Amino acid sequence: MSYQPPGDMRMTWLIGQRAAIEAMQDRLSLLMGVGFAFVLPILLVALIVRPVGSSPSADGQPPLGDMLAVYLLVVGLLPTIAAIGIACGQFAGEKERGILTPLLASPASNMAIFAGKVVGAIIPPLVYAMAADCVYLLSLAVLVDPATLLVLPVALSVTMIALVPLVACFAASVASLISSRVRTYNAAQQIGGMVLMPLWGIVFGLAGKLSEWGPVGMLGALAALAMLDVVLTTAAALTWRREEVLAHR
């Protein structure tokens, strides 16, 4: 009987699952994830949202509902910062530890390896991000007023939540691209941090404008970012020379 290796989709999931499990077992990442997911949303509501919600709106300030929706993006994105560190460790870190070679010598395609590494880098942070948004909404109901939840604009809130995995995927793709082309984990983190630093300003600047674009504009922004994620990951996989990594192991 001949052996049939798993297809690209199956291989992508296997690689991503392994990377996610390893990331979840890291104690420091676990502590940071729990802090971002459970402590930060409560502090945000208690120290910032509650005083603002109880004071009259000033002229020129954004509506309360829009502000609360943007905070959905804030508390969701903070845990996903860890995706950059995880992605940096997927290539450069494993190369330093000498455990990347067996994967490169396997029948897995470049696309399956890259996509799997990106998936593995974003799964743990997205779990914490989902918990953070739930804790944030629950804190609004408990610490402020249950009626506050009715102020949230539905379309904008859904868009903010949908932006979290798309931005996390973009950051992990960029970090994986850099990590696959440098020799050390520290170099990957330093370069990745400098390259991605402007991303957060762009994301929050975009978030502040989405309420003016309407549902069609919001959907277009999400589609454009999703397409950018696919193009970036595909280009990174197609231009990566795994043979060079194997030759210099």
C-alpha positions as CSV (number, residue, x, y, z in Angstrom):
1,M,0.0,0.0,0.0
2,S,1.4,3.4,-1.0
3,Y,1.4,6.2,1.6
4,Q,-0.5,9.4,0.7
5,P,0.7,12.5,2.5
6,P,-2.0,14.9,3.9
7,G,-3.2,17.6,1.5
8,D,-2.2,21.2,2.0
9,M,-5.3,22.0,4.0
10,R,-4.8,19.1,6.4
11,M,-1.1,19.8,6.7
12,T,-1.8,23.5,7.4
13,W,-4.1,22.6,10.2
14,L,-1.6,20.0,11.7
15,I,1.2,22.6,11.7
16,G,-1.0,25.3,13.1
17,Q,-2.4,23.0,15.8
18,R,1.1,22.0,16.9
19,A,2.3,25.7,17.0
20,A,-0.8,26.8,18.9
21,I,-0.4,24.1,21.6
22,E,3.2,25.0,22.1
23,A,2.3,28.7,22.5
24,M,-0.4,27.9,25.0
25,Q,2.0,26.0,27.1
26,D,4.3,28.9,27.6
27,R,3.7,30.3,31.1
28,L,4.7,33.9,30.4
29,S,2.4,34.0,27.3
30,L,-0.4,32.4,29.4
31,L,-0.1,35.0,32.2
32,M,0.0,37.9,29.7
33,G,-3.0,36.5,27.9
34,V,-5.1,36.1,31.1
35,G,-4.1,39.6,32.1
36,F,-5.2,41.1,28.8
37,A,-8.3,39.0,28.6
38,F,-9.7,39.4,32.1
39,V,-8.0,42.2,34.0
40,L,-7.5,44.9,31.4
41,P,-11.2,45.1,30.1
42,I,-12.4,45.5,33.7
43,L,-9.9,48.3,34.4
44,L,-10.8,50.0,31.1
45,V,-14.5,50.1,32.0
46,A,-14.0,51.0,35.6
47,L,-11.4,53.8,35.1
48,I,-12.2,55.2,31.7
49,V,-15.6,54.2,30.3
50,R,-17.6,54.6,33.6
51,P,-16.5,58.2,34.3
52,V,-17.1,59.2,30.7
53,G,-20.4,57.5,30.5
54,S,-21.7,59.3,33.6
55,S,-20.6,62.8,32.4
56,P,-22.4,64.9,29.7
57,S,-21.0,64.7,26.2
58,A,-18.8,67.6,25.2
59,D,-19.1,69.3,21.8
60,G,-16.8,67.8,19.2
61,Q,-16.5,64.5,21.1
62,P,-17.5,61.2,19.3
63,P,-20.8,59.7,20.3
64,L,-20.7,57.3,23.3
65,G,-21.8,54.4,21.2
66,D,-18.9,54.9,18.7
67,M,-16.4,55.2,21.5
68,L,-17.6,52.0,23.2
69,A,-17.4,50.2,19.9
70,V,-13.8,51.3,19.3
71,Y,-12.9,50.0,22.8
72,L,-14.1,46.6,21.5
73,L,-11.2,46.8,19.0
74,V,-8.8,48.0,21.7
75,V,-9.4,45.2,24.2
76,G,-9.5,42.7,21.3
77,L,-6.2,43.8,19.7
78,L,-4.1,44.0,22.8
79,P,-3.9,40.2,23.4
80,T,-3.1,39.7,19.7
81,I,0.2,41.5,20.1
82,A,1.5,38.2,21.4
83,A,1.0,36.8,17.8
84,I,4.1,38.7,16.7
85,G,6.3,37.0,19.3
86,I,4.8,33.6,18.5
87,A,5.3,34.1,14.8
88,C,8.9,35.2,15.3
89,G,9.6,32.0,17.2
90,Q,8.0,29.8,14.5
91,F,10.9,30.2,12.0
92,A,13.9,31.9,13.6
93,G,13.3,30.5,17.0
94,E,12.8,27.0,15.8
95,K,15.9,27.4,13.5
96,E,18.0,28.4,16.5
97,R,16.8,25.4,18.5
98,G,17.4,23.0,15.5
99,I,13.8,21.8,15.3
100,L,12.8,23.4,12.1
101,T,14.8,21.1,9.8
102,P,12.5,18.0,10.1
103,L,9.5,20.1,9.0
104,L,11.4,21.6,6.0
105,A,12.4,18.1,4.9
106,S,8.8,16.9,5.0
107,P,6.5,16.8,2.0
108,A,4.6,19.8,3.3
109,S,4.5,22.6,0.7
110,N,5.8,26.1,1.4
111,M,2.2,27.4,1.5
112,A,1.1,24.8,4.0
113,I,4.1,25.6,6.2
114,F,3.6,29.4,6.1
115,A,-0.1,29.2,6.5
116,G,0.2,26.7,9.3
117,K,2.7,28.9,11.2
118,V,0.4,31.9,10.8
119,V,-2.6,30.0,12.0
120,G,-0.7,28.6,15.0
121,A,0.5,32.1,15.9
122,I,-3.0,33.7,15.9
123,I,-5.1,31.0,17.5
124,P,-4.0,31.5,21.2
125,P,-4.2,35.3,21.0
126,L,-7.6,35.2,19.3
127,V,-8.9,33.0,22.2
128,Y,-7.8,35.6,24.6
129,A,-9.2,38.4,22.4
130,M,-12.6,36.7,22.3
131,A,-12.5,36.4,26.1
132,A,-11.5,40.0,26.4
133,D,-14.4,41.3,24.4
134,C,-16.8,39.2,26.3
135,V,-15.4,40.4,29.7
136,Y,-15.6,44.0,28.3
137,L,-19.3,43.7,27.4
138,L,-20.1,42.0,30.7
139,S,-18.2,44.8,32.6
140,L,-20.3,47.4,30.7
141,A,-23.5,45.8,31.9
142,V,-22.3,45.3,35.5
143,L,-20.2,48.3,36.2
144,V,-22.0,50.9,34.1
145,D,-25.5,50.0,33.1
146,P,-27.1,47.2,31.2
147,A,-28.7,49.8,29.0
148,T,-25.3,50.8,27.8
149,L,-25.1,47.7,25.6
150,L,-28.1,49.1,23.6
151,V,-26.0,52.2,22.8
152,L,-23.5,50.2,20.8
153,P,-24.0,50.6,17.1
154,V,-24.4,47.0,15.7
155,A,-22.6,47.4,12.3
156,L,-19.7,49.3,13.8
157,S,-19.3,46.9,16.7
158,V,-19.4,43.8,14.4
159,T,-16.8,45.5,12.2
160,M,-14.5,46.2,15.2
161,I,-14.7,42.6,16.3
162,A,-14.0,41.3,12.8
163,L,-11.0,43.6,12.5
164,V,-9.3,41.8,15.3
165,P,-8.5,38.5,13.6
166,L,-7.7,40.2,10.3
167,V,-5.2,42.6,11.9
168,A,-3.7,39.7,13.9
169,C,-3.3,37.7,10.8
170,F,-1.6,40.5,9.0
171,A,0.8,41.1,11.9
172,A,1.6,37.4,12.2
173,S,2.1,37.2,8.4
174,V,4.6,40.0,8.4
175,A,6.4,38.6,11.5
176,S,6.6,35.2,9.9
177,L,7.9,36.7,6.7
178,I,10.7,38.4,8.6
179,S,11.4,35.5,10.9
180,S,11.8,33.1,7.9
181,R,14.5,35.3,6.5
182,V,16.7,36.2,9.6
183,R,18.9,33.9,11.6
184,T,17.9,34.7,15.2
185,Y,14.7,35.1,17.2
186,N,15.9,38.4,18.7
187,A,16.5,39.9,15.2
188,A,13.1,38.8,14.1
189,Q,11.4,40.5,17.1
190,Q,13.4,43.7,16.7
191,I,12.8,44.0,13.0
192,G,9.2,42.9,13.3
193,G,8.5,45.4,16.1
194,M,9.9,48.3,14.1
195,V,8.1,47.3,10.9
196,L,4.7,46.7,12.6
197,M,4.8,49.7,14.9
198,P,3.0,52.1,12.4
199,L,0.4,49.4,11.9
200,W,-1.4,50.1,15.2
201,G,-1.6,53.8,14.4
202,I,-3.1,53.0,11.0
203,V,-5.6,50.6,12.5
204,F,-6.9,52.9,15.1
205,G,-7.0,55.8,12.7
206,L,-9.1,53.6,10.4
207,A,-11.3,52.6,13.3
208,G,-12.0,56.3,14.0
209,K,-13.2,56.8,10.4
210,L,-15.3,53.7,9.9
211,S,-18.4,55.1,11.5
212,E,-18.5,57.7,8.7
213,W,-18.2,55.2,5.9
214,G,-21.4,53.3,6.6
215,P,-22.0,49.5,6.3
216,V,-20.8,49.3,2.7
217,G,-17.5,51.1,3.6
218,M,-17.0,48.9,6.6
219,L,-17.6,45.7,4.6
220,G,-15.2,47.0,1.9
221,A,-12.5,47.7,4.5
222,L,-12.8,44.2,5.9
223,A,-12.7,42.6,2.5
224,A,-9.6,44.6,1.5
225,L,-7.8,43.6,4.7
226,A,-8.7,40.0,4.2
227,M,-7.4,40.1,0.6
228,L,-4.2,41.7,1.8
229,D,-3.7,38.9,4.4
230,V,-4.1,36.3,1.6
231,V,-1.8,38.1,-0.8
232,L,0.9,38.7,1.8
233,T,1.0,35.1,3.0
234,T,1.0,33.7,-0.5
235,A,3.8,36.0,-1.6
236,A,5.8,35.1,1.5
237,A,5.4,31.4,0.8
238,L,6.2,31.7,-2.9
239,T,9.4,33.8,-2.4
240,W,10.8,31.7,0.5
241,R,13.7,29.4,-0.3
242,R,13.5,26.6,2.2
243,E,16.5,24.9,0.5
244,E,18.8,27.7,1.7
245,V,17.6,27.0,5.3
246,L,18.4,23.3,4.9
247,A,21.8,24.0,3.3
248,H,22.8,26.2,6.3
249,R,21.4,24.2,9.1
